């Protein structure tokens, strides 16, 4: 028996959907901005591609989290999937740190914002790790 009720899973999946939609809106706006920049200054467009890649990666992170909830909801899910989900999440987090650091270097983000992001993402990663551990051990 899972400690994750259908209602709890539905709320978690709904939260993921809301976060994906929010990031998608930002991504769409940045894509339009990038197209305008490409008309004016190709170097500026290249600089803002990091921001677009970061939004795309953030969507993948939340999609991975959503998949984790859906996998937890299915009691017949193979336990071996949970370490793979954590590995995928870690891979995406590494890319996220690289992109965030590149945005600091290019001047798109402040170093303090990058450091704050890294600190808060570690808390989220630990949460994901615990969910994966629970799924693997159940």
C-alpha positions in Angstrom: 0.0 0.0 0.0 1.4 3.4 -1.0 1.4 6.4 1.2 0.7 8.4 -1.9 -3.1 8.7 -2.3 -4.6 9.2 -5.7 -5.6 12.7 -4.6 -2.1 13.5 -3.5 -0.6 12.3 -6.7 -3.2 14.3 -8.7 -2.2 17.4 -6.8 1.5 16.8 -7.4 0.9 16.2 -11.1 -1.3 19.3 -11.3 1.4 21.4 -9.7 3.9 20.1 -12.3 1.5 20.9 -15.1 1.2 24.5 -13.7 4.9 24.9 -13.5 5.4 23.6 -17.0 2.9 26.0 -18.3 4.5 28.9 -16.5 8.0 28.1 -17.9 6.5 27.5 -21.3 5.0 31.0 -21.3 8.4 32.4 -20.5 10.1 30.3 -23.1 7.6 31.4 -25.8 8.3 35.1 -24.9 12.1 34.6 -25.0 11.8 32.9 -28.4 10.0 35.9 -29.8 12.5 38.2 -28.2 15.3 36.1 -29.7 13.8 36.4 -33.2 13.6 40.2 -32.8 17.3 40.2 -31.7 18.3 38.1 -34.7 17.0 40.9 -37.0 19.2 43.4 -35.2 22.3 41.7 -33.7 23.3 38.1 -34.2 25.7 38.2 -31.3 22.9 39.2 -28.9 20.7 36.4 -30.3 23.4 33.8 -29.5 23.8 35.2 -26.0 20.0 34.8 -25.3 20.0 31.2 -26.6 21.4 30.1 -23.2 18.2 31.5 -21.6 16.1 29.6 -24.0 18.0 26.4 -23.4 17.6 27.0 -19.7 13.8 27.2 -20.0 13.7 24.1 -22.1 15.8 22.2 -19.6 13.6 23.5 -16.7 10.6 22.0 -18.5 12.4 18.7 -18.8 13.2 18.7 -15.1 9.6 19.3 -14.1 8.5 16.6 -16.7 10.8 14.2 -15.0 9.3 15.0 -11.6 5.8 14.5 -13.0 6.8 11.1 -14.4 8.1 10.2 -11.0 4.7 11.0 -9.4 2.9 9.0 -12.0 5.3 6.1 -11.5 4.8 6.3 -7.7 1.0 6.1 -8.4 1.3 2.8 -10.1 2.0 0.1 -7.5 3.1 -2.3 -10.3 5.9 0.0 -11.4 9.2 -1.7 -11.5 11.5 -0.6 -8.7 14.4 -0.4 -11.0 12.8 2.7 -12.7 13.4 4.9 -9.7 17.2 5.0 -9.8 16.9 5.7 -13.6 14.6 8.6 -12.9 17.0 10.0 -10.3 19.9 9.6 -12.7 18.0 11.5 -15.4 17.0 14.2 -12.9 20.7 14.6 -11.9 21.8 14.8 -15.5 19.3 17.6 -16.2 20.3 19.3 -12.9 24.0 19.3 -14.1 23.0 20.9 -17.4 20.9 23.4 -15.5 23.9 24.4 -13.4 26.0 24.8 -16.5 23.4 26.9 -18.3 22.9 29.1 -15.2 26.6 29.6 -14.8 26.9 30.5 -18.5 24.2 33.1 -18.1 26.2 34.7 -15.3 29.3 34.7 -17.5 27.4 36.3 -20.4 25.8 38.9 -18.1 22.2 37.6 -18.4 22.0 36.7 -14.7 23.6 38.0 -11.5 26.0 35.7 -9.7 23.9 35.9 -6.6 20.9 34.7 -8.5 22.9 31.7 -9.7 24.1 30.9 -6.2 20.6 31.2 -4.8 19.3 28.9 -7.6 21.9 26.3 -6.9 21.1 26.3 -3.2 17.4 26.0 -3.7 17.8 23.3 -6.4 19.8 21.2 -4.0 16.7 21.1 -1.7 14.5 20.0 -4.6 17.1 17.4 -5.7 17.1 16.0 -2.1 13.3 15.8 -2.2 13.4 14.0 -5.6 16.1 11.6 -4.2 13.9 10.7 -1.3 10.9 10.1 -3.5 13.0 7.8 -5.7 14.4 6.0 -2.7 10.9 5.4 -1.4 9.8 4.1 -4.8 12.7 1.8 -5.0 12.3 0.4 -1.5 8.5 -0.1 -1.5 
